[in-house]
Amino acid sequence: MDDLDALREDLIGAVTRAQDLAALDAARVAALGKKGRVTGLMKNLGGLDPEARKDRGAALNRLKDEVAAAVEDRKQVLARAAMAEKLESERIDVTLPVRPGPLGHIHPISQTLDEIIAIFADMGFTVAEGPDIEDDFHNFTALNIPPEHPARQMHDTFYLPDRPDGTNMVLRTHTSPVQVRTMMSVPPPIRIIAPGRTYRSDYDMTHTPMFHQVEGLVIDETTHMGHLKGCLIEFARAFFDIDDLPSRFRPSFFPFTEPSAEMDIGCSRAGGALKLGNYGDWLEILGCGMVHPRVLEICGIDSSRYQGFAFGMGIERPAMLKYGIPDLRTFFDGDLRWLRHYGFLPLDMPSLALGLSR
């Protein structure tokens, strides 16, 4: 067995001397590979008598196990050393200044929302928010939307499983429920805008299942239709940065406002290109009206004393008009090339004083 003791010392010594994982693997193959030294001795067992073969085989198996254990131990040591070296070489001094480089881009939807909020904030509006998942009462009933109204149908609304008490739950189809919750929790006077995500079952070049809206609400004792028109005309001119942008209000119908109107702004479609301004054509951008007295009463506000106006618009459409984005679906594709092209610098926050989009 002296030859095996010498072999053990030689093989384990080679394993111990290995300075990296590649050298260790070479030592393992030299000992235990198909043409390794231990493997070669195992192949010669057939020439021994049974008793000698038994003893020799047991000794070679012990040697094989010892070498394999030594390889595994050395492997762990080398792996720890390699990790420590890597951590040391990749150490970052967090006290150093940040490397110069791009900070990313603000999505046009976020930019448009910030611009709209900046304009209405200058008019004295505050931002209100609410849940994306609403019950039937806040999304429909409190807004004077009757049970037979098309907006309640399954092909327009994403319905969720009913709650244990039988209450219908939906993904909100507009941000109007935020107005309802505000009127039910805050006494007049009220002056809010409610931006956020909304959901409807629709998808094409001009519609997506999820989109963004901003709605406004003013409730007090003196507000009238003239205030509504003045507020929205000033908003449109500030947002599109056109001082003489013409506008008109057409009679319309919404269950939650009376009277109701749709607001158009001037444009041109000559040559198939849309251009905003005083060119003789019109483009609808939002709906509005005086809050229906029934909505006020449902929300616990005395309609004989208080009145007000409300309006609502999508975010994607004004963004497309202002920044020349042709397809609504690209807002949600997650394409970084598109974002680099249409995005905004993250530190250029919009304001009326410094400019909405620089």
C-alpha positions as CSV (number, residue, x, y, z in Angstrom):
1,M,0.0,0.0,0.0
2,D,3.1,2.3,0.1
3,D,2.5,3.1,-3.6
4,L,-1.1,4.3,-2.7
5,D,0.1,6.4,0.2
6,A,2.6,8.1,-2.1
7,L,0.0,8.5,-4.8
8,R,-2.4,10.0,-2.2
9,E,0.2,12.5,-1.1
10,D,1.0,13.4,-4.7
11,L,-2.7,13.8,-5.8
12,I,-3.9,15.8,-2.8
13,G,-0.8,17.9,-3.0
14,A,-1.6,18.9,-6.5
15,V,-5.2,19.7,-5.4
16,T,-3.9,21.9,-2.6
17,R,-1.4,23.7,-4.8
18,A,-4.1,24.7,-7.3
19,Q,-4.3,28.5,-7.4
20,D,-7.5,28.9,-9.4
21,L,-10.5,26.9,-10.5
22,A,-9.0,26.0,-13.9
23,A,-5.9,24.5,-12.2
24,L,-8.1,22.7,-9.7
25,D,-10.1,21.1,-12.5
26,A,-7.0,20.0,-14.2
27,A,-5.8,18.3,-11.0
28,R,-9.2,16.6,-10.6
29,V,-9.1,15.3,-14.2
30,A,-5.5,14.0,-13.8
31,A,-6.5,12.0,-10.7
32,L,-10.1,11.0,-11.4
33,G,-10.8,11.5,-15.1
34,K,-11.2,8.8,-17.7
35,K,-7.5,8.7,-18.1
36,G,-6.6,9.7,-14.6
37,R,-4.2,7.9,-12.4
38,V,-6.7,6.5,-9.9
39,T,-9.0,5.4,-12.8
40,G,-6.1,3.6,-14.4
41,L,-5.4,1.6,-11.3
42,M,-9.1,0.7,-11.0
43,K,-8.9,-0.7,-14.5
44,N,-6.0,-3.1,-13.5
45,L,-8.0,-4.8,-10.7
46,G,-9.1,-7.5,-13.1
47,G,-5.7,-9.1,-13.1
48,L,-5.6,-9.7,-9.3
49,D,-6.8,-12.7,-7.4
50,P,-10.2,-12.3,-5.7
51,E,-8.9,-11.5,-2.2
52,A,-6.2,-9.1,-3.4
53,R,-8.8,-7.5,-5.8
54,K,-11.2,-6.9,-2.9
55,D,-8.5,-5.2,-0.7
56,R,-7.0,-3.2,-3.5
57,G,-10.5,-2.0,-4.7
58,A,-11.5,-0.9,-1.2
59,A,-8.2,1.1,-0.9
60,L,-8.6,2.7,-4.3
61,N,-12.2,3.7,-3.5
62,R,-11.0,5.3,-0.3
63,L,-8.4,7.2,-2.2
64,K,-10.9,8.3,-4.8
65,D,-13.2,9.6,-2.1
66,E,-10.4,11.4,-0.3
67,V,-9.3,13.1,-3.5
68,A,-12.9,14.1,-4.4
69,A,-13.4,15.6,-0.9
70,A,-10.1,17.5,-1.2
71,V,-11.2,18.8,-4.6
72,E,-14.5,20.0,-3.2
73,D,-12.9,21.7,-0.2
74,R,-10.3,23.5,-2.4
75,K,-13.1,24.5,-4.8
76,Q,-15.0,26.3,-2.0
77,V,-11.8,28.0,-0.8
78,L,-11.0,29.2,-4.3
79,A,-14.6,30.3,-4.9
80,R,-14.6,32.4,-1.8
81,A,-11.3,33.9,-2.8
82,A,-12.6,34.7,-6.3
83,M,-15.7,36.4,-4.9
84,A,-13.6,38.4,-2.4
85,E,-11.4,39.5,-5.3
86,K,-14.4,40.4,-7.4
87,L,-16.0,42.4,-4.6
88,E,-12.8,44.3,-4.0
89,S,-12.2,45.1,-7.7
90,E,-15.9,46.3,-8.2
91,R,-16.0,48.4,-5.0
92,I,-17.8,51.7,-5.6
93,D,-17.0,54.7,-3.5
94,V,-20.5,56.1,-2.9
95,T,-19.0,59.4,-1.6
96,L,-17.7,60.2,-5.1
97,P,-19.8,62.4,-7.5
98,V,-22.3,60.6,-9.7
99,R,-20.9,59.7,-13.1
100,P,-22.2,62.1,-15.8
101,G,-24.7,60.4,-18.0
102,P,-28.4,60.4,-19.1
103,L,-30.9,60.2,-16.3
104,G,-33.6,58.7,-18.5
105,H,-36.7,60.4,-19.9
106,I,-40.0,61.4,-18.6
107,H,-42.9,59.7,-20.4
108,P,-45.2,62.0,-22.4
109,I,-48.2,61.0,-20.3
110,S,-46.4,62.0,-17.1
111,Q,-45.2,65.2,-18.8
112,T,-48.7,66.1,-20.0
113,L,-50.2,65.3,-16.6
114,D,-47.7,67.6,-14.9
115,E,-48.4,70.4,-17.4
116,I,-52.2,70.1,-16.9
117,I,-51.7,70.1,-13.1
118,A,-49.5,73.1,-13.3
119,I,-52.1,75.1,-15.2
120,F,-55.0,74.3,-13.0
121,A,-52.9,74.7,-9.8
122,D,-52.3,78.3,-11.0
123,M,-56.1,78.7,-11.0
124,G,-56.4,77.5,-7.4
125,F,-57.2,73.8,-8.0
126,T,-55.8,71.0,-5.8
127,V,-55.2,67.4,-6.8
128,A,-57.5,64.7,-5.5
129,E,-57.1,60.9,-6.0
130,G,-59.1,57.8,-5.5
131,P,-59.0,54.0,-5.9
132,D,-58.8,52.3,-9.4
133,I,-61.3,49.6,-8.3
134,E,-64.7,51.2,-7.5
135,D,-68.1,50.0,-6.5
136,D,-71.2,50.5,-8.6
137,F,-72.5,53.3,-6.4
138,H,-69.4,55.6,-6.8
139,N,-68.8,54.8,-10.5
140,F,-72.4,55.0,-11.7
141,T,-75.3,55.5,-9.3
142,A,-74.0,58.6,-7.5
143,L,-73.3,60.2,-10.9
144,N,-77.0,59.9,-12.0
145,I,-76.2,57.1,-14.5
146,P,-79.3,54.9,-14.7
147,P,-79.2,51.1,-14.7
148,E,-80.1,50.9,-18.4
149,H,-77.3,53.3,-19.5
150,P,-74.9,51.8,-22.1
151,A,-71.9,52.6,-20.0
152,R,-72.9,49.9,-17.5
153,Q,-72.9,47.2,-20.1
154,M,-70.3,44.4,-20.0
155,H,-68.9,45.3,-23.5
156,D,-67.9,48.7,-22.1
157,T,-66.9,48.0,-18.5
158,F,-64.5,45.7,-16.8
159,Y,-66.6,44.0,-14.0
160,L,-64.9,42.2,-11.1
161,P,-66.3,39.4,-9.0
162,D,-69.0,40.7,-6.6
163,R,-68.1,41.2,-3.0
164,P,-69.7,38.9,-0.3
165,D,-72.4,41.5,0.3
166,G,-73.3,41.4,-3.5
167,T,-71.9,44.8,-4.3
168,N,-70.7,45.1,-7.9
169,M,-67.1,46.1,-8.3
170,V,-65.6,47.5,-11.5
171,L,-62.4,49.0,-12.8
172,R,-63.4,52.7,-12.8
173,T,-64.5,53.9,-16.3
174,H,-63.6,57.5,-15.4
175,T,-62.2,59.5,-12.6
176,S,-65.6,61.0,-11.7
177,P,-65.8,58.7,-8.6
178,V,-63.0,60.9,-7.1
179,Q,-65.4,63.8,-7.4
180,V,-68.1,61.8,-5.7
181,R,-65.9,60.8,-2.8
182,T,-64.6,64.4,-2.5
183,M,-68.2,65.8,-2.3
184,M,-69.2,63.2,0.2
185,S,-66.2,63.9,2.5
186,V,-65.3,67.6,2.0
187,P,-67.8,70.5,2.6
188,P,-68.0,73.2,-0.1
189,P,-66.4,75.2,-1.4
190,I,-64.6,72.6,-3.5
191,R,-62.1,73.1,-6.3
192,I,-60.2,70.0,-7.4
193,I,-58.8,68.1,-10.4
194,A,-58.7,64.3,-10.4
195,P,-56.1,62.8,-12.7
196,G,-55.6,59.1,-12.9
197,R,-55.9,55.8,-14.8
198,T,-59.2,54.6,-16.2
199,Y,-60.4,51.4,-17.9
200,R,-62.8,50.6,-20.7
201,S,-63.1,47.6,-22.9
202,D,-61.9,49.0,-26.2
203,Y,-58.7,48.7,-28.3
204,D,-57.7,50.3,-31.6
205,M,-55.6,53.1,-33.0
206,T,-57.4,55.7,-30.9
207,H,-58.5,53.6,-27.9
208,T,-56.8,51.4,-25.3
209,P,-58.2,49.3,-22.5
210,M,-56.3,51.5,-20.0
211,F,-55.9,55.2,-20.5
212,H,-55.6,58.4,-18.4
213,Q,-58.1,61.1,-17.6
214,V,-58.2,64.3,-15.7
215,E,-61.5,65.7,-14.4
216,G,-62.2,69.0,-12.6
217,L,-64.9,70.0,-10.1
218,V,-65.8,73.3,-8.7
219,I,-68.6,73.6,-6.1
220,D,-69.6,76.9,-4.4
221,E,-72.5,79.3,-4.1
222,T,-71.7,81.6,-7.0
223,T,-70.1,79.6,-9.8
224,H,-71.9,79.6,-13.2
225,M,-71.5,78.5,-16.8
226,G,-69.4,81.6,-17.6
227,H,-66.8,80.6,-15.1
228,L,-66.7,77.2,-16.6
229,K,-66.1,78.5,-20.1
230,G,-63.5,81.0,-19.0
231,C,-61.6,78.4,-17.0
232,L,-61.4,75.9,-20.0
233,I,-60.6,78.5,-22.6
234,E,-57.7,79.7,-20.5
235,F,-56.6,76.2,-20.0
236,A,-56.6,75.3,-23.7
237,R,-54.7,78.4,-24.6
238,A,-52.1,77.8,-21.9
239,F,-51.7,74.1,-22.6
240,F,-51.3,74.4,-26.4
241,D,-49.4,77.8,-26.1
242,I,-51.7,79.5,-28.6
243,D,-52.9,82.9,-27.3
244,D,-55.7,83.3,-29.8
245,L,-56.8,79.7,-30.0
246,P,-60.5,79.8,-30.8
247,S,-63.0,77.7,-28.9
248,R,-66.7,76.9,-28.9
249,F,-69.1,75.0,-26.7
250,R,-71.7,72.7,-28.2
251,P,-74.8,71.5,-26.3
252,S,-74.4,67.8,-25.3
253,F,-75.7,65.3,-22.8
254,F,-74.1,63.7,-19.8
255,P,-76.1,62.2,-16.9
256,F,-74.1,64.0,-14.2
257,T,-74.2,67.5,-15.7
258,E,-77.1,69.9,-16.7
259,P,-76.7,71.8,-18.9
260,S,-73.9,69.8,-20.6
261,A,-71.5,70.8,-23.4
262,E,-68.6,69.6,-25.5
263,M,-65.7,71.9,-26.1
264,D,-64.0,72.3,-29.5
265,I,-60.9,74.1,-30.4
266,G,-59.9,75.6,-33.7
267,C,-57.8,73.6,-36.1
268,S,-56.9,72.9,-39.8
269,R,-56.9,69.5,-41.5
270,A,-55.6,70.8,-44.9
271,G,-53.5,68.2,-46.7
272,G,-54.3,65.6,-44.2
273,A,-52.2,67.3,-41.5
274,L,-53.8,68.5,-38.2
275,K,-52.7,71.9,-37.1
276,L,-54.2,73.8,-34.1
277,G,-55.2,77.5,-34.4
278,N,-57.6,79.9,-36.0
279,Y,-58.1,78.1,-39.3
280,G,-61.8,77.6,-39.6
281,D,-62.2,74.0,-38.6
282,W,-63.0,72.4,-35.2
283,L,-61.7,69.6,-33.0
284,E,-63.4,68.2,-29.9
285,I,-61.2,68.0,-26.8
286,L,-63.4,67.6,-23.7
287,G,-66.8,67.4,-22.1
288,C,-68.2,69.6,-19.4
289,G,-71.2,71.1,-17.8
290,M,-72.9,72.3,-14.6
291,V,-73.1,69.6,-11.9
292,H,-76.5,68.0,-11.9
293,P,-78.5,69.0,-8.8
294,R,-79.4,65.3,-8.3
295,V,-75.7,64.5,-8.1
296,L,-75.2,67.2,-5.4
297,E,-78.1,65.8,-3.4
298,I,-76.9,62.2,-3.6
299,C,-73.5,63.4,-2.3
300,G,-75.2,65.3,0.6
301,I,-74.8,68.8,-0.7
302,D,-77.8,71.2,-0.7
303,S,-78.5,71.9,-4.4
304,S,-80.7,74.9,-3.5
305,R,-77.6,76.6,-2.0
306,Y,-74.7,75.2,-3.9
307,Q,-73.9,74.7,-7.6
308,G,-70.8,74.2,-9.7
309,F,-69.2,72.8,-12.8
310,A,-67.3,69.8,-13.9
311,F,-65.2,68.8,-16.9
312,G,-63.3,65.8,-18.0
313,M,-60.7,65.0,-20.7
314,G,-58.4,62.2,-21.7
315,I,-54.7,62.7,-21.3
316,E,-53.4,60.8,-24.3
317,R,-55.3,62.8,-26.9
318,P,-54.0,66.3,-25.9
319,A,-50.5,64.7,-25.7
320,M,-50.9,63.4,-29.2
321,L,-52.1,66.7,-30.5
322,K,-49.4,68.8,-28.8
323,Y,-46.4,66.5,-29.4
324,G,-47.3,65.0,-32.8
325,I,-47.7,61.4,-31.7
326,P,-49.7,59.5,-34.3
327,D,-50.7,56.2,-32.6
328,L,-52.3,56.0,-29.1
329,R,-51.0,52.4,-28.6
330,T,-47.4,53.5,-28.7
331,F,-47.8,55.1,-25.3
332,F,-48.0,51.6,-23.8
333,D,-45.6,49.6,-25.9
334,G,-42.6,50.2,-23.6
335,D,-40.3,50.9,-26.5
336,L,-37.2,52.8,-25.2
337,R,-36.4,54.2,-28.6
338,W,-39.8,55.8,-28.7
339,L,-39.4,57.1,-25.2
340,R,-36.0,58.6,-26.1
341,H,-37.6,60.4,-29.1
342,Y,-40.8,61.7,-27.4
343,G,-39.6,61.8,-23.8
344,F,-38.6,64.8,-21.7
345,L,-35.6,65.6,-19.5
346,P,-36.4,64.6,-15.9
347,L,-35.3,67.9,-14.3
348,D,-37.4,70.1,-16.6
349,M,-40.5,70.3,-14.5
350,P,-43.3,72.2,-16.2
351,S,-44.5,75.5,-14.7
352,L,-46.3,78.5,-16.1
353,A,-43.4,80.7,-15.0
354,L,-40.6,78.8,-16.7
355,G,-42.6,77.1,-19.5
356,L,-44.7,74.0,-19.7
357,S,-42.5,72.0,-22.1
358,R,-38.9,73.1,-22.7
